[in-house]
Amino acid sequence: MSPDKQAGRPVFRVVDAMKAPYSGQILRVRLAEGKAPSLREIKGSRFRARSPDGTETTVRVDAFSTIGGKQSDARFARTGRLDLVVSQDPGEPRVALRWSLTGPV
C-alpha cells in the first residue's frame, strides 16, 4: 500500500490542463480517491503531482479559477470537480492530462 493511501490523503485526477492568462497553469481536477478537503484547506497548499510514467513534481494552489463558475464547498461536494490555478518552480515538468495530484502534503 502506498504511503499516500495509508495517510488517507485525497487523490485528484487531472482532466484538463491549460496555461493561465498571466502566470502558472489552470488544472481541472476530479476527486478520484479519499475524502474531499475543504476549499480553505486546498488554497495555498502544495500537492504532489505524478505523471502516468512516474515523473513527479510539486504544485502550489494559488487560487481557484472561475472560468466554469464560482467554486464552493457545496459545488465541489456535488460535482467532485475543481478548477485550480497552480504554480510550479521553474524548470519543473508541466502537469498534463491524466496526471494525479495527491495532497495537500
DSSP file (Angstrom, degrees, kcal/mol; ACC not computed):
  #  RESIDUE AA STRUCTURE BP1 BP2  ACC     N-H-->O    O-->H-N    N-H-->O    O-->H-N    TCO  KAPPA ALPHA  PHI   PSI    X-CA   Y-CA   Z-CA
    1    1 A M              0   0    0      0, 0.0     5,-0.0     0, 0.0     0, 0.0   0.000 360.0 360.0 360.0 136.0    0.0    0.0    0.0
    2    2 A S     >  -     0   0    0      1,-0.1     4,-1.9     4,-0.0     5,-0.2  -0.312 360.0-116.6 -71.0 156.0    1.4    3.4   -0.9
    3    3 A P  H  > S+     0   0    0      0, 0.0     4,-2.1     0, 0.0     5,-0.1   0.835 115.2  57.0 -60.4 -31.7    2.2    6.0    1.8
    4    4 A D  H  >>S+     0   0    0      2,-0.2     5,-1.8     1,-0.2     4,-0.8   0.907 106.9  46.6 -67.6 -40.9   -0.5    8.3    0.4
    5    5 A K  H  45S+     0   0    0      1,-0.2     3,-0.4     2,-0.2    -1,-0.2   0.877 111.7  52.1 -68.3 -35.7   -3.2    5.7    0.8
    6    6 A Q  H  <5S+     0   0    0     -4,-1.9    -2,-0.2     1,-0.2    -1,-0.2   0.894 110.2  48.0 -65.0 -39.2   -2.1    4.9    4.3
    7    7 A A  H  <5S-     0   0    0     -4,-2.1    -1,-0.2    -5,-0.2    -2,-0.2   0.618 109.3-125.9 -77.8 -12.2   -2.2    8.5    5.3
    8    8 A G  T  <5 +     0   0    0     -4,-0.8    27,-0.5    -3,-0.4    -3,-0.2   0.737  48.5 164.8  74.9  22.9   -5.7    8.9    3.7
    9    9 A R      < -     0   0    0     -5,-1.8    -1,-0.2    25,-0.1     2,-0.1  -0.492  40.6-109.6 -72.4 141.2   -4.7   11.8    1.5
   10   10 A P        -     0   0    0      0, 0.0    93,-1.9     0, 0.0     2,-0.4  -0.382  26.8-147.1 -69.2 150.2   -7.2   12.6   -1.3
   11   11 A V  E     -AB  33 102A   0     22,-2.3    21,-3.1    91,-0.2    22,-1.8  -0.981  11.7-166.3-120.6 129.6   -6.1   11.8   -4.9
   12   12 A F  E     -AB  31 101A   0     89,-3.1    89,-2.7    -2,-0.4     2,-0.4  -0.876  11.3-142.1-112.7 146.6   -7.3   14.0   -7.8
   13   13 A R  E     -AB  30 100A   0     17,-2.7    17,-2.3    -2,-0.3     2,-0.6  -0.908  19.7-125.5-106.4 137.0   -7.1   13.2  -11.5
   14   14 A V  E     +A   29   0A   0     85,-2.7    84,-2.1    -2,-0.4    15,-0.2  -0.721  31.7 171.9 -82.0 119.1   -6.3   16.0  -14.0
   15   15 A V  E     +     0   0A   0     13,-2.9     2,-0.3    -2,-0.6    14,-0.2   0.552  69.6  12.6-104.2 -12.2   -9.0   16.0  -16.6
   16   16 A D  E     -A   28   0A   0     12,-1.3    12,-2.8    80,-0.1     2,-0.4  -0.942  61.1-171.9-160.9 143.2   -7.8   19.3  -18.3
   17   17 A A  E     +A   27   0A   0     -2,-0.3     2,-0.3    10,-0.2    10,-0.2  -0.996  13.8 161.3-140.7 132.4   -4.7   21.4  -18.2
   18   18 A M  E     -A   26   0A   0      8,-2.4     8,-3.3    -2,-0.4     2,-0.2  -0.977  43.7 -92.8-147.4 158.6   -4.1   24.8  -19.8
   19   19 A K  E     -A   25   0A   0     -2,-0.3     6,-0.3     6,-0.2     5,-0.1  -0.533  43.3-123.7 -71.9 134.8   -1.8   27.8  -19.5
   20   20 A A        -     0   0    0      4,-1.6     4,-0.1    -2,-0.2    -1,-0.1  -0.484  23.9-111.8 -77.1 152.5   -3.2   30.5  -17.1
   21   21 A P  S    S+     0   0    0      0, 0.0     3,-0.1     0, 0.0    -1,-0.1   0.840 106.5  13.9 -56.5 -39.6   -3.5   34.0  -18.6
   22   22 A Y  S    S-     0   0    0      1,-0.4     2,-0.3     0, 0.0    -3,-0.0   0.823 131.6 -22.4-108.7 -43.4   -0.8   35.7  -16.6
   23   23 A S  S    S+     0   0    0     63,-0.0    -1,-0.4    64,-0.0     2,-0.1  -0.976 100.1  19.0-163.3 157.8    1.3   33.0  -14.9
   24   24 A G  S    S-     0   0    0     -2,-0.3    -4,-1.6    -3,-0.1     2,-0.3  -0.407  80.9 -70.6  81.3-154.5    1.0   29.4  -13.9
   25   25 A Q  E     -AC  19  86A   0     61,-2.3    61,-3.0    -6,-0.3     2,-0.5  -0.978  25.0-131.8-144.9 148.6   -1.4   26.8  -15.1
   26   26 A I  E     -AC  18  85A   0     -8,-3.3    -8,-2.4    -2,-0.3     2,-0.5  -0.935  25.7-170.2-104.9 124.5   -5.1   26.1  -14.7
   27   27 A L  E     -AC  17  84A   0     57,-3.0    57,-3.2    -2,-0.5     2,-0.7  -0.964  14.1-154.3-116.6 126.0   -5.9   22.5  -13.9
   28   28 A R  E     -AC  16  83A   0    -12,-2.8   -13,-2.9    -2,-0.5   -12,-1.3  -0.895  28.5-176.4 -94.7 118.3   -9.4   21.0  -13.9
   29   29 A V  E     -AC  14  82A   0     53,-2.8    53,-2.2    -2,-0.7     2,-0.4  -0.831  21.0-152.7-121.6 155.5   -9.3   18.1  -11.5
   30   30 A R  E     -AC  13  81A   0    -17,-2.3   -17,-2.7    -2,-0.3     2,-0.4  -0.989  29.5-113.4-125.7 133.5  -11.7   15.4  -10.3
   31   31 A L  E     +A   12   0A   0     49,-2.9   -19,-0.2    -2,-0.4     3,-0.1  -0.527  40.0 169.1 -66.8 121.5  -11.6   13.7   -6.9
   32   32 A A  E     +     0   0A   0    -21,-3.1     2,-0.3    -2,-0.4   -20,-0.2   0.783  59.4   8.2-104.6 -38.2  -10.7   10.1   -7.5
   33   33 A E  E    S+A   11   0A   0    -22,-1.8   -22,-2.3     2,-0.1    -1,-0.3  -0.985  98.2  20.6-145.0 152.8  -10.0    8.7   -4.1
   34   34 A G  S    S-     0   0    0     -2,-0.3     2,-0.3   -24,-0.2   -25,-0.1  -0.157  90.7 -40.0  89.1 179.8  -10.2    9.8   -0.4
   35   35 A K        -     0   0    0    -27,-0.5    -2,-0.1     1,-0.1     0, 0.0  -0.669  62.8-111.2 -87.1 137.1  -12.2   12.3    1.5
   36   36 A A        -     0   0    0     -2,-0.3     2,-0.1    -5,-0.1    -1,-0.1  -0.520  29.4-141.6 -70.8 123.6  -12.7   15.7   -0.1
   37   37 A P        -     0   0    0      0, 0.0     2,-0.1     0, 0.0    -1,-0.0  -0.407  27.6 -98.1 -76.2 162.9  -10.8   18.5    1.7
   38   38 A S     >  -     0   0    0      1,-0.1     4,-1.5    -2,-0.1     3,-0.4  -0.399  29.1-113.3 -75.8 160.3  -12.4   21.9    2.1
   39   39 A L  H  > S+     0   0    0      1,-0.2     4,-2.6     2,-0.2    -1,-0.1   0.850 118.7  59.5 -61.6 -33.8  -11.5   24.7   -0.3
   40   40 A R  H  4 S+     0   0    0      1,-0.2    -1,-0.2     2,-0.2     0, 0.0   0.879 105.9  47.8 -62.2 -38.2   -9.9   26.5    2.6
   41   41 A E  H  4 S+     0   0    0     -3,-0.4    -1,-0.2     1,-0.2    -2,-0.2   0.823 113.7  48.3 -70.4 -31.2   -7.6   23.6    3.1
   42   42 A I  H >< S+     0   0    0     -4,-1.5     3,-2.1     2,-0.1    19,-0.3   0.921  89.3  88.6 -77.6 -46.1   -6.7   23.4   -0.6
   43   43 A K  T 3< S+     0   0    0     -4,-2.6    19,-0.2     1,-0.3     3,-0.1  -0.333 103.4   7.4 -62.7 128.5   -5.9   27.1   -1.3
   44   44 A G  T 3  S+     0   0    0     17,-2.4    -1,-0.3     1,-0.3     2,-0.1   0.348 104.7 117.4  85.5  -5.2   -2.3   27.9   -0.7
   45   45 A S    <   -     0   0    0     -3,-2.1    16,-2.6    15,-0.1     2,-0.3  -0.457  62.0-117.8 -94.1 168.3   -1.3   24.3   -0.1
   46   46 A R  E     -D   60   0A   0     14,-0.2    59,-2.6    -2,-0.1     2,-0.4  -0.805  22.6-164.7-105.8 145.5    1.1   22.1   -2.1
   47   47 A F  E     -D   59   0A   0     12,-2.7    12,-2.5    -2,-0.3     2,-0.6  -0.961  21.6-124.9-126.5 145.2    0.2   18.9   -3.9
   48   48 A R  E     -DE  58 102A   0     54,-2.6    54,-2.6    -2,-0.4     2,-0.4  -0.812  27.8-156.4 -88.0 125.5    2.5   16.1   -5.3
   49   49 A A  E     -DE  57 101A   0      8,-3.1     8,-2.1    -2,-0.6     2,-0.4  -0.873  10.0-172.6-104.8 134.7    1.8   15.6   -9.0
   50   50 A R  E     -DE  56 100A   0     50,-2.5    50,-2.5    -2,-0.4     6,-0.2  -0.993  13.1-142.6-132.2 130.1    2.6   12.3  -10.6
   51   51 A S    >   -     0   0    0      4,-2.9     3,-1.7    -2,-0.4    48,-0.1  -0.371  33.4-104.2 -82.0 165.6    2.5   11.5  -14.3
   52   52 A P  T 3  S+     0   0    0      0, 0.0    -1,-0.1     0, 0.0    46,-0.1   0.790 123.5  52.7 -60.6 -26.2    1.4    8.1  -15.7
   53   53 A D  T 3  S-     0   0    0      2,-0.1    -3,-0.0     1,-0.0    -2,-0.0   0.427 125.8 -99.9 -91.1   2.3    5.0    7.3  -16.4
   54   54 A G  S <  S+     0   0    0     -3,-1.7     2,-0.1     1,-0.3    -1,-0.0   0.377  71.0 146.7 101.4  -3.9    6.1    8.1  -12.8
   55   55 A T        -     0   0    0     -5,-0.1    -4,-2.9     1,-0.0     2,-0.3  -0.451  31.6-159.0 -64.6 136.2    7.6   11.6  -13.2
   56   56 A E  E     +D   50   0A   0     -6,-0.2     2,-0.3    -2,-0.1    -6,-0.2  -0.913  22.0 155.3-123.1 148.9    6.9   13.7  -10.1
   57   57 A T  E     -D   49   0A   0     -8,-2.1    -8,-3.1    -2,-0.3     2,-0.4  -0.921  35.0-115.2-152.3 174.1    6.8   17.4   -9.3
   58   58 A T  E     -D   48   0A   0     -2,-0.3    31,-0.4   -10,-0.2     2,-0.3  -0.964  24.5-167.7-120.1 136.9    5.1   19.6   -6.7
   59   59 A V  E     -D   47   0A   0    -12,-2.5   -12,-2.7    -2,-0.4     2,-0.5  -0.910  11.7-143.7-121.0 152.0    2.5   22.3   -7.4
   60   60 A R  E     -DF  46  87A   0     27,-2.4    27,-2.0    -2,-0.3     2,-0.7  -0.960  17.5-130.5-114.6 130.6    1.2   25.1   -5.2
   61   61 A V  E     + F   0  86A   0    -16,-2.6   -17,-2.4    -2,-0.5    25,-0.2  -0.715  30.2 172.2 -82.3 112.8   -2.5   26.1   -5.4
   62   62 A D  E     -     0   0A   0     23,-2.7     2,-0.3    -2,-0.7    -1,-0.2   0.810  60.3 -30.3 -89.1 -34.7   -2.6   29.8   -5.8
   63   63 A A  E     - F   0  85A   0     22,-1.5    22,-2.7   -20,-0.0     2,-0.4  -0.936  63.0 -92.1-165.6-179.7   -6.3   30.3   -6.4
   64   64 A F  E     - F   0  84A   0     -2,-0.3    20,-0.2    20,-0.2     2,-0.2  -0.952  38.2-126.1-111.7 133.3   -9.5   28.8   -7.9
   65   65 A S        -     0   0    0     18,-2.1    18,-0.3    -2,-0.4     3,-0.2  -0.533  11.3-160.1 -76.8 143.6  -10.4   29.6  -11.5
   66   66 A T    >   +     0   0    0     -2,-0.2     3,-1.2     1,-0.1    -1,-0.1   0.166  61.5 109.9-107.4  16.7  -13.8   31.0  -12.1
   67   67 A I  T 3  S+     0   0    0      1,-0.3    -1,-0.1     2,-0.1     3,-0.1   0.913  89.4  34.5 -56.5 -44.2  -13.9   30.0  -15.8
   68   68 A G  T 3  S-     0   0    0      1,-0.4    -1,-0.3    -3,-0.2     2,-0.2   0.284 134.3 -74.6 -94.3  10.3  -16.5   27.3  -15.1
   69   69 A G  S <  S-     0   0    0     -3,-1.2    -1,-0.4     2,-0.0     2,-0.2  -0.428  71.8 -39.9 116.6 166.4  -18.3   29.3  -12.4
   70   70 A K        -     0   0    0     -2,-0.2     2,-0.3    -3,-0.1    -4,-0.1  -0.412  59.6-128.7 -67.9 133.4  -17.6   30.2   -8.8
   71   71 A Q        +     0   0    0     -2,-0.2     2,-0.3    12,-0.1    -1,-0.1  -0.601  35.9 163.2 -82.5 141.5  -16.1   27.4   -6.7
   72   72 A S     >  -     0   0    0     -2,-0.3     4,-2.5     1,-0.1     5,-0.2  -0.975  50.1-111.8-150.9 161.0  -17.7   26.5   -3.4
   73   73 A D  H  > S+     0   0    0     -2,-0.3     4,-2.5     1,-0.2     5,-0.2   0.886 118.6  52.4 -62.1 -38.1  -17.6   23.6   -1.0
   74   74 A A  H  > S+     0   0    0      2,-0.2     4,-1.9     1,-0.2    -1,-0.2   0.918 111.0  46.1 -65.0 -43.1  -21.2   22.7   -1.9
   75   75 A R  H  > S+     0   0    0      2,-0.2     4,-2.9     1,-0.2     5,-0.4   0.911 112.3  51.1 -65.9 -41.7  -20.4   22.6   -5.6
   76   76 A F  H  X S+     0   0    0     -4,-2.5     4,-2.6     1,-0.2    -2,-0.2   0.908 110.3  49.3 -61.6 -42.8  -17.3   20.6   -5.0
   77   77 A A  H  < S+     0   0    0     -4,-2.5    -1,-0.2     1,-0.2    -2,-0.2   0.865 115.6  44.7 -63.8 -36.2  -19.3   18.0   -2.9
   78   78 A R  H  < S+     0   0    0     -4,-1.9    -2,-0.2    -5,-0.2    -1,-0.2   0.907 129.2  21.5 -75.1 -43.7  -21.9   17.8   -5.6
   79   79 A T  H  < S-     0   0    0     -4,-2.9    -3,-0.2     2,-0.2    -2,-0.2   0.742  84.6-138.9-100.8 -26.9  -19.7   17.6   -8.7
   80   80 A G     <  +     0   0    0     -4,-2.6   -49,-2.9    -5,-0.4     2,-0.3   0.629  67.0 112.5  74.7  12.9  -16.3   16.3   -7.4
   81   81 A R  E     -C   30   0A   0     -6,-0.3     2,-0.3   -51,-0.2    -1,-0.3  -0.907  41.4-179.0-123.8 148.5  -14.5   18.8   -9.7
   82   82 A L  E     -C   29   0A   0    -53,-2.2   -53,-2.8    -2,-0.3     2,-0.6  -0.981  23.3-139.6-139.6 151.2  -12.4   21.9   -9.1
   83   83 A D  E     -C   28   0A   0     -2,-0.3   -18,-2.1   -18,-0.3     2,-0.4  -0.960  31.0-169.2-110.3 111.8  -10.6   24.4  -11.4
   84   84 A L  E     -CF  27  64A   0    -57,-3.2   -57,-3.0    -2,-0.6     2,-0.6  -0.823  21.5-147.9-107.4 139.0   -7.2   25.2   -9.7
   85   85 A V  E     +CF  26  63A   0    -22,-2.7   -23,-2.7    -2,-0.4   -22,-1.5  -0.937  34.7 179.3 -99.8 116.8   -4.7   27.9  -10.6
   86   86 A V  E     -CF  25  61A   0    -61,-3.0   -61,-2.3    -2,-0.6     2,-0.3  -0.815  19.9-157.6-121.8 157.5   -1.3   26.4   -9.7
   87   87 A S  E     - F   0  60A   0    -27,-2.0   -27,-2.4    -2,-0.3     2,-0.3  -0.924   8.6-167.0-128.9 158.1    2.3   27.5   -9.9
   88   88 A Q        -     0   0    0     -2,-0.3   -29,-0.1   -29,-0.2   -64,-0.1  -0.904  33.5 -88.7-136.7 163.8    5.5   25.4  -10.0
   89   89 A D    >   -     0   0    0    -31,-0.4     3,-1.6    -2,-0.3   -31,-0.1  -0.488  59.2 -91.6 -68.7 145.6    9.2   26.0   -9.6
   90   90 A P  T 3  S+     0   0    0      0, 0.0    -1,-0.1     0, 0.0     0, 0.0  -0.293 111.4  26.0 -58.7 142.5   10.9   27.0  -12.9
   91   91 A G  T 3  S+     0   0    0      1,-0.3     3,-0.1    -3,-0.1    -2,-0.0   0.309  89.8 125.7  87.3  -8.7   12.3   24.0  -14.8
   92   92 A E  S <  S-     0   0    0     -3,-1.6    -1,-0.3     1,-0.1   -35,-0.1  -0.513  72.0 -94.8 -79.2 151.0    9.9   21.5  -13.4
   93   93 A P        -     0   0    0      0, 0.0     2,-0.2     0, 0.0    -1,-0.1  -0.396  43.2-112.8 -65.2 141.9    7.8   19.4  -15.8
   94   94 A R        -     0   0    0      1,-0.1     2,-0.2    -2,-0.1   -69,-0.0  -0.541  28.9-113.8 -77.1 139.9    4.4   20.9  -16.5
   95   95 A V        +     0   0    0     -2,-0.2     2,-0.2   -44,-0.0    -1,-0.1  -0.505  44.1 176.3 -71.7 139.9    1.4   18.9  -15.3
   96   96 A A    >   -     0   0    0     -2,-0.2     3,-1.5     1,-0.2   -82,-0.2  -0.707  36.6 -47.5-134.8-177.0   -0.8   17.5  -18.1
   97   97 A L  T 3  S+     0   0    0      1,-0.2    -1,-0.2    -2,-0.2   -82,-0.2  -0.197 119.3  21.7 -54.9 146.8   -3.8   15.3  -18.7
   98   98 A R  T 3  S+     0   0    0    -84,-2.1    -1,-0.2     1,-0.3   -83,-0.1   0.427  89.5 130.6  72.4   2.9   -4.0   12.0  -16.8
   99   99 A W    <   -     0   0    0     -3,-1.5   -85,-2.7   -85,-0.1     2,-0.4  -0.410  51.1-134.6 -73.5 162.3   -1.6   13.2  -14.1
  100  100 A S  E     -BE  13  50A   0    -50,-2.5   -50,-2.5   -87,-0.2     2,-0.5  -0.941   8.1-151.6-119.0 146.4   -2.7   12.7  -10.5
  101  101 A L  E     -BE  12  49A   0    -89,-2.7   -89,-3.1    -2,-0.4     2,-0.4  -0.968  12.2-169.5-115.2 129.7   -2.4   15.2   -7.6
  102  102 A T  E     -BE  11  48A   0    -54,-2.6   -54,-2.6    -2,-0.5   -91,-0.2  -0.970  35.9 -22.8-120.4 133.0   -2.1   13.9   -4.1
  103  103 A G        -     0   0    0    -93,-1.9     2,-0.2    -2,-0.4   -56,-0.1  -0.959  53.1 -99.4 149.0-166.1   -2.4   16.1   -1.0
  104  104 A P              0   0    0      0, 0.0    -1,-0.2     0, 0.0   -57,-0.2   0.335 360.0 360.0 -66.1 144.8   -2.3   18.5    0.5
  105  105 A V              0   0    0    -59,-2.6   -58,-0.1    -3,-0.2    -2,-0.1   0.385 360.0 360.0-102.8 360.0    1.2   17.4    1.5
